[in-house]
Amino acid sequence: MSSNKKMAAEIRAAYATYGDDPDKWPEDVKKEIRGKTEEEHTAENNVLRHMIWHGYTNEFIAQERSKSPDYVRSLRGKMRRKHELDYQATPDELTQLKYNVAHMNRPNNKEIASVMHRDKDWVRCMREKLREAEQ
């Protein structure tokens, strides 16, 4: 059962037990439901942030994580405004980037990003890191 279905089941159970007015429910029941939604939301956002740091496009993330592209776009914007957007790459990702640069005819960041399903800013930053490492 998905977490949303579990959450909905808990809310229905609370309605059945305590009535139709959530203001009259015991505080501990309301806190438990709120805590679970915040915990789930935070855990999912951490996964999304990780994918953004590794340069995946909004559309790819939305498709993989069943989120709307607008939600991912707004999260990326918040990260950018808070200066939390520090692109990262694993050694395998850097190896793949090196391969694509070496084997494409006149590669530019946009084309490489398209092939790798990554954001072109991530490609630009990682190519800069590769150049710095070569010097």
C-alpha positions, 0 to 999 in steps of 0.5 A: 500500500502506498504511503498516500493510501496509508495516510488516507486510511488513517484520516478516514479512521480518525473521521470514523472514530472522532467525527466529522469536525477535525477541530474536535479531534484529540491533539495527539491524533492531529499531531501524529497525522501532521507529523507523518505527512511532514516526514513523508514530504521531507523524505521525498524532497530529499530524494528530489534534491539529490536528483537535482544536485546530480543534474537530472532534468525536471521532466526526468525527475517528475517522470521517475518520482511521479511528481509534477514538473512544476513541483520539481521546477519550484523546488529547483528554484527554491534551492537556487534562491537559497544557494543550496544548488551545488551540483555533484557527480559520482566518478561514474557520471564524470566518466560518462561525461568524459566519454560523451565529450570525447565521442561526440562531433563538436559537443556543446553542453546542450547536446551532452545534456540531452544525451545524458538526460541532465540539466545543461547547467550541470553539464557546464559545471561538471565540464569545468570541474573536469578541466580544472582536474586536468590542469 
